[in-house]
Structure formats: C-alpha cells, structure tokens
Amino acid sequence: MRRLTLHEHQTLAFSPIQRAVAEGLRSTKAVRVGADLEQRTVLASSSLVGVLQCGDVELRVKPKIGIHRLLWLLGYAQDPSGWKDDDVGLAEVDELVVAIAVSFHAATRQALSHGALQGYRTVEEALPILRGRIREGDQLRIRLGFAVPLEVRYDDYTVDIAENRILLTAAHRLLRVPGLPALTRAGLRRITTTLADVTPLLSGDAVPETLPTRLTQHYRPALQLARIVRAGQSVDQPAGATRATGFLFDLNRVFEDWFAAALRHELEPYGGRLRSQLTRHLDLDGRVRIRPDLVWERHGRPVAVLDTKYKQVRTGERAHADLYQMLAYCTVLGVPEGHLVYAAGDAAGSHTVRESGTKLHLRVLDLARPTEHVLAQVRHVAKELARSIP
C-alpha cells in the first residue's frame, strides 16, 4: 500500500499514480488531480480532511488546526452545554480519523463492559393476542370487522434503544474506514456483535435525542464520539474499475456548525432566534437565491447577518468577493450591518459602504488560543451584535 499525506489546502507533486487510481481520487472531490512538466501526479487538497483509499493508494489529508482542537470544534457543535475537553480521552495518534476510531472503540468498550444498556421502547404493531393497549382508531380503520390481528401499543424492555442505535451506527461507519489498526477493527466488530439485537440508524435518519441520566452516565463519552463520527462523510465512490472509499470531515462545515452553536449559546441572554441557512432571493423574479450562514432575528425580523469563512484573511489582501456577498445579504434582508467571521488572519476591521451607509465588519477568531479564550471571542461578537441593535 502506498501512503501519501497532504495538509488541508496544500498542493504537492508525487511520483506518478496510475490513471484509474487518480480518477478514483478525483471522483471523491476531496482533491484535485493534475500533472506537472515532469509527469508527476499533482494532488491539491481542499477543506476536506480525513482518509481516502483507492487502489493501492491511501491518502491522508490532515487539518492544520490540530486533532485535539478539531475534535473540540466537532464535539461542541454537537453539544455546547455538555462538551468538555477532558470528557473524552483522545488517542495519541497523529491521524484524525484513526484517533477518533481508536478513542471510540475504547470508550464504547468501557460503556459495554457490563453489558448493553436496556430501556423501555414504545412499540406499535399488529399481534394475534392482546399485549399492552389496543390502538382503537387504527383497529377500526384497518381491521374493521376482524377480531384479529389486534393493533396494539406496548412498552418493550429491550437493548434496541436510542443510545445503542447511535453506538452501533458509528461502529458500522468506522468499519468502512480504510487503514484502521487491526486491533481497533477487531474491537469494532466485537461491538457490532454485542449490539447484534439493535437496529442501526439509516443514512437519512436524524440522530435521536438522548437525555443524560444516572443510568446512562457511563455511555456519555462513547455517545459524544459517536455523534462526531455521524458528523463525518463516508466515501464510497465507484469510478470505473477502481473504487474509492474513505471518511472525511469538511472543515468549512465544521467551522460553521461550531460557530453557530457557540454564538447561539452566547446570544441566549439577548433573546431572539439565530437561524442557519435562511434562504431568500436577490431579485424580484426570485431567480437568484442567497443563503447566508446565520441570521439573527428579533421580534420576527432580521437584525443581524453573519457569514463564516474557514480561511485566512490578511491585511492588504482585501476580501472583495466576501464584502460584495455580504452587502447583497444586508440589502436583501434590510439590515444595516453585516459580519464576516474568519478562522484566521489579521485583517479585522470595518468598511462603510458609500451612499447606503451599510457597515461591513471583518472579524477574525484565533482558533489556536485556549478554549476559554476562543469562546470569549465568540462572546465578544455576541455583545457587538447586541450593541448594534437600536
């Protein structure tokens, strides 16, 4: 197996890769594939990080912000009030997906060490005998004139509960990841055997809510990691004769989801509602759609619009396209100020648009700072938003 490594948004030349394999990698849209004058294969990564395997090539794309910080962003986006850095012991492995898989296996093995958790689940089905209560409406609608079967509803004490379904689904997804350590892969298979009587979630299913209780406390680290696994993208892309598989995280989406969760939490004292991906149209004919990342509404009307950018903005490198985009958002939504939030850089500042007076703010978050400082930066953004409202 030939192992190649890139960092996010990096371009490197490698000794030639077979054409079929190169086409398989290109089909995932995680990397661009080309060639240089020396006939070497040139791979250019994007904001997608993780692992891909195609033919005899295993490609790993690493995040620049570090595995621990990326894990925190992912975990906080899933559960802002309950995530703590020390809740999950991340494996000391210098590979994002491998670290998550090894950590998930360890946490889930510990959670299941005394057997799978059981609980009551409401079941509705047709039975030849009475169990629980008859669903009278369904019985009359479906079985009118028949004594059996009976449409019943009852509570079943079972392992097929939301917590176990989440863990099983994460184990199944990780088993499709290439390049995992043999012990971790074997451990994941044992987890699926232990949870053999559990129904996995389907790809389109929403992750069920699980309320933490004294009885489920020992499941908490495993569930947190399982939700992070769920946030990733499984890759299973056939491309001609060579198939590409893998597991990826989109850093654009990770940054947006984290910032939305953090800002929503910080805006709670000010009221209103923070909406994600609100769709409107730029033109009166409704043919040009706009969709800002975040819109803060109060009393049923937009009062602030924000767009996240997982990229670096530098002084002297004016973000013209981003500013034009934000001006369009402000104009359509009728708000006097717009906020562009970047993941790195030193070009924080403001611009006032001629004639309209619309103010466009560039805000930069330093994700390399300690956790409490990063959240303090978001808290400052929330205060600035609240201060700008008349």
C-alpha positions in Angstrom: 0.0 0.0 0.0 1.4 3.4 -1.0 0.7 6.1 1.7 0.5 9.8 0.7 0.0 12.7 3.1 -1.3 16.3 2.5 -2.5 19.1 4.7 -5.7 21.0 4.1 -5.4 23.4 1.1 -2.0 22.0 0.1 -0.6 21.2 -3.3 2.1 18.6 -3.7 3.6 16.6 -6.5 4.1 12.8 -6.2 5.7 10.1 -8.4 3.1 9.1 -11.0 -0.1 7.5 -9.8 -2.0 5.1 -12.1 -4.6 6.8 -14.2 -7.5 4.7 -12.8 -6.5 5.4 -9.2 -6.1 9.2 -10.0 -9.6 9.2 -11.5 -10.9 7.4 -8.4 -9.4 10.1 -6.1 -10.7 12.9 -8.3 -14.2 11.4 -8.2 -14.4 12.0 -4.4 -14.0 15.7 -4.9 -11.6 15.8 -1.9 -8.6 16.5 -4.1 -7.9 17.9 -7.5 -5.6 15.8 -9.6 -3.2 17.0 -12.3 0.3 16.6 -13.7 3.4 18.8 -13.8 6.0 19.1 -16.6 8.0 16.2 -15.1 4.9 14.0 -15.5 4.5 13.7 -11.7 0.9 13.5 -10.3 -0.1 16.7 -8.6 -2.7 16.5 -5.8 -4.3 19.6 -4.4 -6.4 19.2 -1.3 -9.4 21.3 -0.2 -11.2 21.8 3.1 -12.0 18.1 3.3 -9.7 16.2 5.8 -9.6 12.6 6.7 -8.6 9.4 4.9 -9.2 8.0 1.3 -8.2 4.7 -0.2 -8.2 4.0 -3.9 -6.5 1.0 -5.4 -3.0 0.8 -3.9 -3.0 4.4 -2.7 -4.0 5.5 0.8 -4.3 9.3 1.0 -4.5 11.1 4.4 -5.4 14.8 4.5 -4.6 16.4 7.8 -6.1 19.6 9.4 -3.7 22.4 10.2 -5.5 23.3 13.4 -4.6 20.1 15.1 -6.6 17.0 16.0 -7.5 18.0 19.6 -8.8 21.4 18.5 -10.8 19.9 15.6 -12.3 17.3 17.9 -13.3 20.1 20.3 -15.0 22.0 17.5 -16.9 18.9 16.4 -17.9 18.0 19.9 -19.0 21.5 20.9 -21.1 21.8 17.7 -23.0 18.6 18.8 -23.5 19.5 22.4 -22.4 23.1 23.5 -23.6 22.7 27.1 -22.3 19.3 27.8 -18.9 19.1 25.9 -15.7 19.2 27.9 -12.2 18.6 26.7 -11.5 16.1 29.4 -14.7 14.0 28.9 -13.1 12.1 26.1 -9.6 10.7 26.1 -8.4 11.2 22.6 -5.9 8.5 21.5 -2.4 9.8 21.0 -2.3 9.1 17.3 -1.2 11.6 14.6 -4.1 10.8 12.3 -7.6 12.4 12.8 -9.9 9.5 11.7 -7.7 6.8 13.3 -7.6 8.8 16.6 -11.4 9.1 16.6 -11.8 5.4 15.8 -9.4 4.2 18.4 -10.9 6.5 21.0 -14.5 5.5 20.1 -13.6 1.8 20.4 -12.0 2.4 23.9 -14.9 4.5 25.1 -17.6 2.1 23.8 -15.8 -1.0 25.1 -15.8 0.6 28.5 -19.5 1.6 28.2 -20.4 -2.0 27.3 -18.1 -3.7 29.8 -21.1 -4.7 32.0 -23.5 -5.4 29.1 -25.5 -3.3 26.8 -27.8 -0.7 28.4 -31.5 -1.6 28.3 -34.6 0.6 28.5 -38.2 0.8 27.5 -39.2 1.5 23.9 -42.8 2.1 22.7 -43.8 -0.4 20.1 -46.8 -0.3 17.8 -47.6 -3.4 15.8 -50.3 -6.0 14.9 -50.4 -9.1 17.1 -52.7 -12.2 17.3 -53.0 -11.7 21.0 -53.5 -8.6 23.2 -50.4 -7.0 24.6 -50.5 -3.6 26.1 -53.3 -1.5 24.8 -55.4 -1.6 21.6 -55.0 1.3 19.3 -58.7 1.7 18.8 -58.5 4.2 16.0 -56.1 2.1 13.9 -58.1 -1.1 14.8 -61.3 0.4 13.4 -59.6 1.9 10.4 -57.5 -1.1 9.4 -59.2 -4.1 10.9 -62.9 -3.2 10.9 -65.0 -6.4 11.2 -62.0 -8.6 12.2 -61.2 -9.9 15.7 -57.5 -10.5 14.9 -54.9 -9.3 14.4 -55.0 -6.6 17.0 -53.4 -3.2 16.5 -51.6 -2.7 19.9 -49.2 -0.4 21.6 -46.9 -1.6 24.4 -43.6 -0.8 26.1 -40.9 -3.3 25.5 -37.8 -3.6 27.7 -35.0 -4.0 25.2 -31.5 -3.2 24.2 -32.9 -1.7 21.0 -32.9 1.9 22.4 -31.6 5.2 21.0 -28.2 5.1 22.8 -27.3 1.7 21.5 -28.5 2.5 18.0 -26.2 5.5 17.9 -23.2 3.4 19.0 -23.9 0.6 16.6 -24.3 3.0 13.6 -21.0 4.7 14.5 -19.2 1.3 14.7 -20.6 0.3 11.3 -19.4 3.6 9.7 -15.9 3.3 11.2 -15.6 -0.3 10.0 -15.7 1.1 6.4 -12.7 3.4 7.1 -9.5 2.2 5.4 -6.2 2.0 7.3 -7.5 1.4 10.8 -5.2 -0.6 13.2 -6.1 -4.3 13.2 -6.9 -4.3 17.0 -9.3 -1.4 16.6 -11.0 -3.0 13.6 -11.4 -6.3 15.6 -12.7 -4.3 18.6 -15.3 -2.6 16.4 -16.5 -5.9 15.1 -16.9 -7.1 18.7 -19.1 -4.1 19.4 -21.4 -4.9 16.5 -21.6 -8.5 17.8 -22.5 -7.2 21.3 -25.2 -5.0 19.8 -26.5 -7.6 17.3 -30.1 -7.2 18.5 -30.0 -3.4 18.0 -31.4 -1.7 14.8 -28.8 0.7 13.2 -29.9 4.1 12.1 -30.4 4.6 8.3 -28.3 7.1 6.4 -31.2 9.7 6.3 -32.3 9.3 9.9 -31.8 12.1 12.3 -29.7 11.2 15.4 -32.2 10.5 18.2 -32.1 12.8 21.3 -30.7 11.1 24.4 -31.3 12.6 27.8 -28.4 12.1 30.2 -29.4 10.2 33.4 -27.6 8.5 36.2 -28.1 5.2 34.4 -26.6 6.4 31.1 -23.7 8.5 32.6 -21.2 5.7 31.7 -22.3 5.9 28.0 -21.6 9.6 27.7 -18.0 9.6 26.3 -18.9 6.9 23.7 -22.1 8.8 22.6 -20.1 12.0 22.2 -17.6 10.4 19.9 -20.4 8.5 18.1 -22.1 11.8 17.3 -18.8 13.1 15.9 -18.5 10.1 13.7 -22.0 10.8 12.5 -20.9 14.3 11.5 -18.3 12.9 9.1 -18.9 11.9 5.5 -18.5 8.3 4.4 -17.0 8.0 1.0 -17.9 5.0 -1.2 -17.4 6.3 -4.8 -17.1 3.8 -7.7 -15.0 5.3 -10.5 -14.6 2.9 -13.5 -12.7 -0.1 -12.4 -11.2 1.5 -9.3 -13.3 2.2 -6.2 -12.6 5.0 -3.8 -13.5 4.7 -0.1 -12.9 6.8 2.9 -14.1 9.1 5.7 -13.9 12.9 5.6 -14.8 16.0 7.5 -15.5 19.3 5.7 -13.7 22.0 7.7 -16.0 24.7 6.2 -19.0 22.9 7.7 -17.2 22.1 10.9 -16.3 25.8 11.5 -19.8 27.0 10.5 -21.6 24.5 12.8 -19.3 25.2 15.7 -19.6 29.0 15.4 -23.4 28.7 15.1 -23.7 26.6 18.2 -21.3 28.8 20.2 -23.0 32.1 19.0 -26.5 30.7 19.7 -25.4 29.9 23.2 -23.9 33.4 23.8 -27.0 35.2 22.3 -29.4 33.5 24.7 -29.4 36.3 27.2 -30.4 38.8 24.4 -33.4 36.8 23.2 -34.5 36.3 19.6 -33.6 33.4 17.3 -30.4 32.6 15.4 -31.3 30.9 12.1 -29.0 28.9 9.9 -29.0 28.9 6.1 -32.0 31.2 5.8 -33.0 31.2 2.1 -34.0 34.4 0.3 -33.8 35.8 -3.3 -31.7 38.7 -4.5 -34.0 39.7 -7.4 -37.8 40.4 -7.5 -38.2 37.5 -10.0 -36.9 35.0 -7.5 -34.2 33.6 -9.8 -31.1 34.5 -7.8 -31.0 32.7 -4.5 -29.0 33.9 -1.5 -28.4 31.8 1.7 -26.3 33.5 4.4 -24.9 31.2 7.1 -26.6 32.9 10.0 -29.3 35.4 10.5 -30.3 36.7 14.0 -34.0 37.6 14.2 -35.7 39.5 17.0 -39.5 40.2 17.1 -39.8 38.3 13.8 -37.4 40.4 11.7 -33.7 40.1 10.8 -31.5 42.3 12.9 -28.0 40.9 12.0 -26.5 38.7 9.3 -23.2 36.7 9.6 -21.2 34.6 7.2 -18.4 32.2 8.3 -15.3 31.8 6.3 -12.9 28.9 7.1 -9.9 30.7 5.6 -7.3 33.3 6.4 -7.8 37.0 5.7 -4.7 39.1 5.6 -4.1 42.9 5.7 -3.6 44.1 2.1 -5.4 41.1 0.7 -8.9 42.7 0.7 -11.7 40.2 0.7 -13.6 41.9 -2.1 -15.8 39.0 -3.1 -16.8 38.3 0.5 -17.6 42.0 1.1 -19.8 42.1 -2.1 -21.6 39.0 -1.0 -22.2 40.4 2.5 -23.5 43.7 1.0 -26.0 41.7 -1.0 -27.2 39.9 2.1 -27.6 43.1 4.1 -29.5 44.7 1.2 -32.0 41.9 0.8 -32.6 41.4 4.5 -32.7 45.1 5.2 -30.1 45.1 8.0 -27.6 48.0 8.4 -24.6 45.8 9.4 -23.1 42.6 8.2 -20.4 40.4 9.9 -17.8 38.2 8.1 -16.2 35.8 10.6 -12.9 34.3 9.6 -11.0 31.4 11.1 -7.5 33.1 10.9 -5.8 36.2 9.8 -5.0 39.8 10.9 -7.4 41.9 8.8 -10.1 42.5 11.3 -11.8 45.9 10.7 -14.9 47.6 9.3 -16.0 49.2 6.0 -18.8 51.7 5.5 -20.5 51.5 2.1 -20.9 54.7 0.1 -24.5 56.1 -0.2 -26.2 53.3 1.7 -24.1 53.6 4.9 -24.2 49.8 5.4 -21.4 48.7 7.7 -19.4 45.5 6.9 -17.3 44.1 9.7 -14.5 41.6 9.3 -14.0 39.6 12.5 -11.1 37.1 13.0 -11.2 34.3 15.5 -7.9 32.8 16.7 -8.7 29.1 17.0 -5.1 28.4 18.3 -5.9 30.1 21.6 -7.0 28.1 24.7 -10.7 27.0 24.7 -11.9 29.7 27.2 -10.2 32.4 25.0 -11.9 31.1 21.8 -15.3 31.2 23.5 -14.6 34.6 24.8 -14.0 35.8 21.3 -17.5 34.5 20.3 -18.9 36.2 23.4 -17.4 39.5 22.2 -19.1 39.0 18.8 -22.4 38.4 20.5 -22.0 41.6 22.6 -21.2 43.6 19.5 -24.3 42.3 17.7 -26.5 43.2 20.6 -24.9 46.7 20.9 -25.5 47.5 17.2 -29.3 46.9 17.6 -31.1 50.3 18.1 
